[in-house]
Amino acid sequence: MNQSTAEPVIFSVSQLNQRAKQLLEISFMNVRVEGDISSLSRPSSGHWYFSLKDSRAQVRCAMFRSSASRLKFQPKEGDKVEIRAKVSLYEARGDYQLIVDTMKPAGEGAMLLAFQQLKARLTAEGLFNAEFKQTIPKVRRVAVITSATGAALHDILTVLQRRNPAIEVDIYPAMVQGAEASAQLIEAVQRANRDNKVDAIILGRGGGSMEDLWCFNDENLARAVFASKLPVVSAVGHEVDFTICDFVADMRAATPSAAAELVSTDQSQTLSHLQRIQQRLQRAQLIRIQQYKQQLLNLRSRLRDPAQQLQQQSQQLDRLEQRLQRAWQQQQQQRRFRLQQWTQQLQHQHPTTTLKALNDKQQRLSERLQQAMQRNLERRQQQLGHQANMLQSLSPLSVLGRGYSLTQTQDGGVLQSADQANVGDTLTTRLAEGMVESQITAIHASTDKS
């Protein structure tokens, strides 16, 4: 029996991810994305992994070592950056990600937009048209407008001295960076025209960031250069740097040194010819590059790039390395916890702990014993004092202290009655203080019979 419709194709998961990866990479080969860096990771492989996010979404990114090594700055967590990347898919997990080729701090985009808008407006007004460009004549005297202390002036003077020492140089110093730079550059261009002593003007400075070179993108400076009656050679930054002054000037030099070479000899025809050849070469190269890109897309749709396979395996290896590090750290933490528990148990069961407890108990008992002995001694002292007081109160000596005396016979007996003594006997009388000896001369019997 014939089937009226073909059976639907059934993909495996790996085949589906592979097809999705190819479609993403073909459709989004070169995109620019701006966002904040988060979850930045730099494993030992040299590759970088992070997320790029804004207020509502985020996307995973991978920047391999070959691309990361070309960066001129080190991004950190929370930095706002602009990246150029291709959209891809990490097949092992089906994760959508960006493979980052270049990265730069965000913020230059607004300046670049302002640059492009001003360039478009001045282009529409015709300030860049070739018909207004003045030919650089044979220069005998040149005005150099730049910083008096910058390297650009030194480079220009060095080249002129080497190529044609007869050329005279008038220096018009001006700031080449900062808020006041544009006004000083405009005044220097206008003053050179008023002086009218030179054959041409070199306007420039050394290289720097777009922000450093921004004063040369000033509209008023561009109009002052366009209105100059003297031909102006713009030499701002390095070869890769372009400013509005470069487009409006009669000639652009890649560097200040190159500007000195241009004005030291008449090379206008050669430069014009080279510019035409360069434009033709650029057009031819662009066409050739587009053809190669299309061929590469066709080949890429049929052939899996081994480099991509290596990149994916490298990503997987980095993730395994991170998992291994986390597992090892967890094991170490568990071991430290168990060791701490065992140490505490050992400390509780250590003989030193028991001996200390016994010593503490012995000290407490000793203190209690000393306290009991002290209390007992005090009690005995109190009893002794009480008994001594009682004994003192019963002592005959205490009676003597009240004025009484004690009389004793020669044999030491106490004389209690006159009948116990005879005339002539010697008696000893004991007083409270001292004794008195006396001899009986008479004896009188007591007559009181009551």
C-alpha positions as CSV (number, residue, x, y, z in Angstrom):
1,M,0.0,0.0,0.0
2,N,1.4,3.4,-1.0
3,Q,1.7,6.0,1.6
4,S,0.2,9.4,0.6
5,T,2.6,11.3,2.8
6,A,6.2,10.9,3.7
7,E,7.2,9.8,7.2
8,P,8.5,12.8,9.3
9,V,12.2,12.8,10.0
10,I,13.1,11.7,13.5
11,F,16.2,13.4,14.9
12,S,18.4,12.2,17.8
13,V,19.1,14.8,20.4
14,S,22.7,15.3,19.2
15,Q,21.5,15.7,15.6
16,L,18.9,18.2,16.6
17,N,21.5,20.3,18.6
18,Q,23.9,20.0,15.7
19,R,21.4,21.3,13.2
20,A,20.3,24.1,15.6
21,K,24.0,25.1,16.1
22,Q,24.6,25.3,12.4
23,L,21.5,27.5,11.9
24,L,22.4,29.8,14.7
25,E,26.0,30.2,13.5
26,I,25.0,30.8,9.9
27,S,22.3,33.3,10.8
28,F,24.3,35.2,13.4
29,M,27.9,35.1,12.4
30,N,28.8,38.6,13.6
31,V,26.6,40.4,16.2
32,R,27.5,43.2,18.6
33,V,25.9,43.0,22.0
34,E,26.2,45.3,25.0
35,G,25.6,44.3,28.6
36,D,27.0,43.9,32.1
37,I,29.4,41.0,32.9
38,S,28.3,38.5,35.6
39,S,29.5,35.1,36.8
40,L,32.9,35.7,35.3
41,S,35.1,32.5,35.4
42,R,38.8,32.2,34.3
43,P,39.9,28.5,34.5
44,S,43.5,27.4,34.0
45,S,42.9,26.7,30.3
46,G,42.9,30.5,29.6
47,H,39.3,30.5,28.3
48,W,36.8,32.9,29.9
49,Y,33.2,32.1,30.7
50,F,30.6,34.6,31.8
51,S,27.1,35.9,31.3
52,L,26.1,39.1,29.7
53,K,23.0,40.6,31.2
54,D,20.7,43.7,31.2
55,S,17.7,44.5,33.4
56,R,15.5,41.8,31.8
57,A,17.6,39.0,30.4
58,Q,21.0,37.3,30.2
59,V,23.0,35.1,27.8
60,R,25.9,32.8,28.4
61,C,29.2,33.7,26.7
62,A,32.5,32.0,26.1
63,M,35.7,33.7,25.0
64,F,38.5,31.4,24.1
65,R,42.2,31.9,25.1
66,S,43.3,33.1,21.6
67,S,40.7,35.9,21.7
68,A,41.1,36.8,25.4
69,S,44.9,37.2,25.0
70,R,44.3,40.0,22.5
71,L,42.4,42.2,25.0
72,K,44.1,45.4,26.1
73,F,42.1,45.5,29.4
74,Q,41.0,43.1,32.1
75,P,37.2,43.0,32.5
76,K,35.8,42.3,35.9
77,E,32.5,41.4,37.5
78,G,29.8,44.1,36.8
79,D,31.7,45.9,34.0
80,K,29.5,47.2,31.1
81,V,31.1,46.0,27.9
82,E,30.4,45.8,24.2
83,I,31.3,42.5,22.5
84,R,31.5,41.2,18.9
85,A,30.5,37.5,18.8
86,K,28.8,34.8,16.9
87,V,25.7,33.0,18.2
88,S,26.3,29.3,18.8
89,L,25.1,26.3,20.8
90,Y,26.9,24.1,23.3
91,E,25.7,20.8,22.0
92,A,26.5,18.7,25.0
93,R,23.8,20.5,27.1
94,G,21.8,22.3,24.4
95,D,22.8,25.7,25.9
96,Y,22.5,28.7,23.7
97,Q,25.7,30.9,24.0
98,L,27.8,33.6,22.3
99,I,31.4,32.8,21.2
100,V,33.1,36.2,21.8
101,D,35.7,37.4,19.4
102,T,36.4,41.0,20.7
103,M,35.4,43.0,23.7
104,K,35.7,46.7,24.7
105,P,34.4,48.9,27.5
106,A,30.9,50.2,26.8
107,G,30.4,54.0,26.5
108,E,32.3,54.5,23.3
109,G,29.1,53.7,21.5
110,A,27.5,57.0,22.3
111,M,30.6,58.9,21.2
112,L,30.8,56.8,18.0
113,L,27.2,57.6,17.3
114,A,27.8,61.3,17.7
115,F,30.9,61.0,15.5
116,Q,28.9,59.3,12.8
117,Q,26.0,61.7,12.9
118,L,28.3,64.7,12.7
119,K,30.3,63.0,9.9
120,A,27.0,62.4,8.0
121,R,25.8,66.0,8.4
122,L,29.1,67.5,7.3
123,T,29.3,65.1,4.4
124,A,25.8,66.2,3.3
125,E,27.0,69.8,3.5
126,G,30.0,68.9,1.3
127,L,32.8,69.7,3.7
128,F,34.5,66.5,2.8
129,N,34.2,66.8,-1.0
130,A,37.4,66.3,-2.9
131,E,36.7,69.4,-5.0
132,F,37.4,71.6,-1.9
133,K,40.6,69.9,-1.1
134,Q,43.7,72.2,-1.6
135,T,46.8,70.8,-3.1
136,I,49.8,70.8,-0.7
137,P,52.4,73.0,-2.4
138,K,56.1,72.8,-2.2
139,V,56.6,73.8,1.4
140,R,59.3,76.1,2.5
141,R,57.7,77.1,5.8
142,V,55.2,75.1,7.8
143,A,53.0,75.9,10.8
144,V,52.8,73.1,13.4
145,I,49.7,73.2,15.7
146,T,50.1,70.8,18.6
147,S,51.1,70.5,22.2
148,A,54.4,72.2,22.9
149,T,55.4,69.4,25.2
150,G,54.0,66.4,23.3
151,A,55.9,63.7,21.5
152,A,54.1,64.7,18.2
153,L,56.1,67.9,18.0
154,H,59.4,66.1,18.6
155,D,58.5,63.6,15.9
156,I,57.6,66.3,13.3
157,L,60.8,68.3,14.0
158,T,62.9,65.2,13.8
159,V,61.5,64.1,10.4
160,L,61.8,67.6,8.9
161,Q,65.3,67.9,10.1
162,R,66.2,64.6,8.5
163,R,64.4,65.1,5.2
164,N,64.7,68.8,4.6
165,P,66.5,71.0,7.2
166,A,65.8,74.1,5.0
167,I,62.1,74.1,5.9
168,E,61.3,76.7,8.5
169,V,58.8,75.7,11.3
170,D,56.4,78.1,13.1
171,I,55.0,76.4,16.3
172,Y,51.5,77.4,17.4
173,P,51.2,75.6,20.8
174,A,47.7,74.5,21.9
175,M,46.1,71.9,24.1
176,V,45.3,68.7,22.3
177,Q,43.1,67.1,25.0
178,G,40.4,68.3,27.3
179,A,37.5,70.7,27.4
180,E,39.5,73.8,26.4
181,A,41.5,72.1,23.6
182,S,39.0,72.7,20.7
183,A,38.9,76.4,21.4
184,Q,42.7,76.7,21.5
185,L,43.1,74.6,18.3
186,I,40.5,76.8,16.5
187,E,42.3,80.0,17.6
188,A,45.7,78.6,16.4
189,V,44.3,77.7,13.0
190,Q,42.8,81.2,12.6
191,R,46.0,82.9,13.9
192,A,48.2,81.0,11.4
193,N,45.9,82.2,8.6
194,R,46.1,85.8,9.8
195,D,49.8,85.6,10.0
196,N,50.0,84.2,6.5
197,K,53.7,83.4,6.8
198,V,53.6,79.7,6.0
199,D,52.8,77.4,3.1
200,A,50.8,74.8,5.0
201,I,49.6,73.7,8.4
202,I,50.2,70.5,10.2
203,L,47.4,69.9,12.8
204,G,47.7,66.9,15.1
205,R,48.8,65.0,18.1
206,G,49.9,61.5,19.1
207,G,47.6,58.5,19.6
208,G,45.0,57.9,22.3
209,S,41.5,56.7,23.0
210,M,38.5,58.1,21.3
211,E,37.9,60.3,24.3
212,D,41.4,61.6,24.2
213,L,41.1,62.5,20.5
214,W,37.5,63.9,20.9
215,C,38.5,67.6,20.6
216,F,39.5,66.9,16.9
217,N,35.9,65.8,16.3
218,D,34.6,69.3,17.3
219,E,32.3,70.8,14.6
220,N,33.6,74.3,15.0
221,L,37.2,73.1,14.6
222,A,36.1,71.2,11.4
223,R,34.6,74.4,10.0
224,A,37.7,76.4,10.9
225,V,39.9,73.8,9.1
226,F,37.5,73.9,6.1
227,A,37.6,77.7,6.0
228,S,41.4,77.8,6.2
229,K,43.1,79.5,3.2
230,L,46.2,77.6,4.0
231,P,46.2,73.8,3.2
232,V,45.9,71.7,6.3
233,V,47.4,68.3,6.9
234,S,45.6,66.4,9.7
235,A,47.8,64.1,11.7
236,V,45.8,62.9,14.6
237,G,46.6,59.7,16.5
238,H,47.9,56.6,14.8
239,E,47.0,55.0,11.5
240,V,43.9,53.3,12.9
241,D,42.5,56.5,14.4
242,F,40.1,58.7,12.4
243,T,38.6,62.0,13.4
244,I,36.4,64.7,11.7
245,C,39.5,66.8,11.2
246,D,41.0,63.9,9.1
247,F,38.0,64.1,6.7
248,V,37.7,67.8,6.4
249,A,41.5,68.5,6.1
250,D,43.1,68.8,2.7
251,M,45.2,65.7,3.5
252,R,45.3,63.2,6.2
253,A,48.5,61.7,7.5
254,A,48.6,58.4,9.4
255,T,50.9,59.9,12.1
256,P,52.6,63.2,12.9
257,S,55.8,61.8,11.5
258,A,54.0,60.9,8.3
259,A,52.6,64.4,8.1
260,A,56.2,65.8,8.2
261,E,57.2,63.5,5.4
262,L,54.2,64.6,3.3
263,V,54.9,68.3,3.6
264,S,58.7,67.9,3.1
265,T,58.2,66.7,-0.5
266,D,55.4,67.1,-3.0
267,Q,53.8,63.7,-3.1
268,S,50.2,64.8,-4.0
269,Q,50.1,63.0,-7.4
270,T,51.6,59.8,-6.0
271,L,49.2,59.9,-3.0
272,S,46.2,60.5,-5.2
273,H,47.2,57.6,-7.4
274,L,47.8,55.4,-4.3
275,Q,44.4,56.4,-2.9
276,R,42.7,55.4,-6.1
277,I,44.5,52.1,-6.1
278,Q,43.7,51.6,-2.4
279,Q,40.0,52.2,-3.1
280,R,40.0,49.8,-6.0
281,L,41.9,47.2,-3.9
282,Q,39.5,47.7,-1.0
283,R,36.5,47.2,-3.3
284,A,38.1,44.1,-4.8
285,Q,39.0,42.7,-1.4
286,L,35.4,43.3,-0.1
287,I,34.0,41.4,-3.1
288,R,36.5,38.6,-2.6
289,I,35.8,38.5,1.1
290,Q,32.1,38.2,0.6
291,Q,32.7,35.4,-1.9
292,Y,34.9,33.5,0.6
293,K,32.3,34.0,3.3
294,Q,29.6,32.5,1.2
295,Q,31.9,29.6,0.3
296,L,32.8,29.1,3.9
297,L,29.1,29.1,4.9
298,N,28.4,26.4,2.3
299,L,31.4,24.3,3.5
300,R,30.5,24.8,7.1
301,S,26.9,23.6,6.6
302,R,28.4,20.3,5.2
303,L,31.5,19.9,7.3
304,R,31.9,20.0,11.0
305,D,34.8,22.2,12.0
306,P,37.3,20.2,14.1
307,A,38.2,23.5,15.9
308,Q,34.7,23.8,17.1
309,Q,34.7,20.2,18.4
310,L,38.0,21.0,20.3
311,Q,36.4,24.2,21.7
312,Q,33.4,22.2,22.9
313,Q,35.6,19.6,24.5
314,S,37.7,22.3,26.0
315,Q,34.5,23.8,27.5
316,Q,33.4,20.4,28.8
317,L,36.9,19.9,30.3
318,D,36.8,23.3,32.0
319,R,33.4,22.4,33.5
320,L,34.7,19.0,34.7
321,E,37.7,20.8,36.2
322,Q,35.4,23.2,38.1
323,R,33.2,20.3,39.4
324,L,36.4,18.5,40.5
325,Q,37.6,21.5,42.4
326,R,34.2,22.0,44.1
327,A,34.1,18.3,45.1
328,W,37.6,18.4,46.4
329,Q,36.8,21.5,48.4
330,Q,33.7,19.9,49.9
331,Q,35.7,16.8,50.9
332,Q,38.3,18.9,52.5
333,Q,35.6,20.8,54.4
334,Q,34.0,17.5,55.6
335,R,37.4,16.2,56.7
336,R,38.2,19.3,58.6
337,F,34.7,19.1,60.3
338,R,35.3,15.4,61.3
339,L,38.8,16.3,62.6
340,Q,37.3,19.0,64.7
341,Q,34.8,16.6,66.2
342,W,37.4,14.0,67.0
343,T,39.6,16.7,68.6
344,Q,36.8,17.8,70.8
345,Q,36.0,14.2,71.8
346,L,39.7,13.6,72.6
347,Q,39.9,16.7,74.6
348,H,36.9,15.6,76.7
349,Q,38.5,12.1,77.4
350,H,42.1,13.3,77.8
351,P,43.7,12.4,81.3
352,T,44.6,16.0,81.7
353,T,40.9,17.0,81.8
354,T,40.2,14.3,84.5
355,L,43.3,15.3,86.5
356,K,42.2,18.9,86.3
357,A,38.7,18.1,87.6
358,L,40.2,16.0,90.5
359,N,42.6,18.8,91.3
360,D,39.7,21.3,91.3
361,K,37.7,18.9,93.6
362,Q,40.7,18.5,96.0
363,Q,41.2,22.2,96.1
364,R,37.5,22.8,97.0
365,L,37.7,20.1,99.7
366,S,40.9,21.6,101.1
367,E,39.3,25.0,101.3
368,R,36.2,23.5,103.0
369,L,38.5,21.7,105.5
370,Q,40.4,24.8,106.3
371,Q,37.2,26.7,106.8
372,A,35.8,24.0,109.1
373,M,39.1,24.0,111.2
374,Q,39.0,27.7,111.4
375,R,35.4,27.7,112.6
376,N,36.2,24.9,115.2
377,L,39.3,26.8,116.4
378,E,37.3,30.0,116.9
379,R,34.6,28.0,118.7
380,R,37.2,26.5,121.1
381,Q,38.8,29.9,121.6
382,Q,35.4,31.3,122.6
383,Q,34.9,28.4,125.0
384,L,38.3,28.8,126.6
385,G,37.8,32.5,127.0
386,H,34.4,31.8,128.7
387,Q,36.0,29.2,131.1
388,A,38.9,31.5,131.8
389,N,36.5,34.3,132.8
390,M,34.6,31.9,135.0
391,L,37.9,30.7,136.6
392,Q,39.0,34.3,137.1
393,S,35.7,35.1,138.8
394,L,36.3,32.2,141.3
395,S,40.0,32.9,142.0
396,P,41.0,34.1,145.5
397,L,43.2,36.6,143.8
398,S,40.1,38.4,142.4
399,V,38.8,38.7,146.0
400,L,42.0,40.2,147.1
401,G,41.6,42.8,144.3
402,R,38.5,44.0,146.1
403,G,40.4,45.0,149.3
404,Y,40.4,41.7,151.1
405,S,43.6,39.9,152.3
406,L,44.6,36.3,153.0
407,T,46.6,35.3,156.1
408,Q,48.6,32.2,156.2
409,T,50.5,30.4,159.0
410,Q,54.1,29.4,158.8
411,D,53.2,26.0,157.4
412,G,51.2,27.7,154.6
413,G,47.8,27.0,156.0
414,V,45.1,29.6,155.7
415,L,44.3,31.2,159.0
416,Q,40.6,31.1,159.5
417,S,40.2,31.4,163.2
418,A,42.1,33.1,166.0
419,D,42.2,29.7,167.8
420,Q,44.6,28.5,165.1
421,A,47.3,31.0,166.1
422,N,49.5,31.5,169.1
423,V,51.2,34.6,170.4
424,G,54.7,34.9,168.9
425,D,53.7,33.0,165.7
426,T,54.8,34.6,162.4
427,L,52.0,35.1,159.9
428,T,52.2,36.0,156.2
429,T,49.5,38.3,154.9
430,R,48.9,38.2,151.1
431,L,47.4,41.4,149.7
432,A,46.3,42.2,146.1
433,E,49.7,43.5,145.5
434,G,52.5,42.0,147.6
435,M,52.8,40.2,151.0
436,V,53.3,41.4,154.6
437,E,54.9,39.3,157.4
438,S,53.9,40.0,161.0
439,Q,54.3,38.5,164.5
440,I,51.4,37.9,166.8
441,T,51.6,39.9,170.0
442,A,48.1,39.4,171.2
443,I,45.1,37.2,170.5
444,H,41.5,38.4,171.0
445,A,38.8,35.9,170.8
446,S,35.6,36.9,169.0
447,T,32.8,38.0,171.3
448,D,30.1,38.0,168.5
449,K,28.1,34.8,169.0
450,S,25.4,35.7,166.7
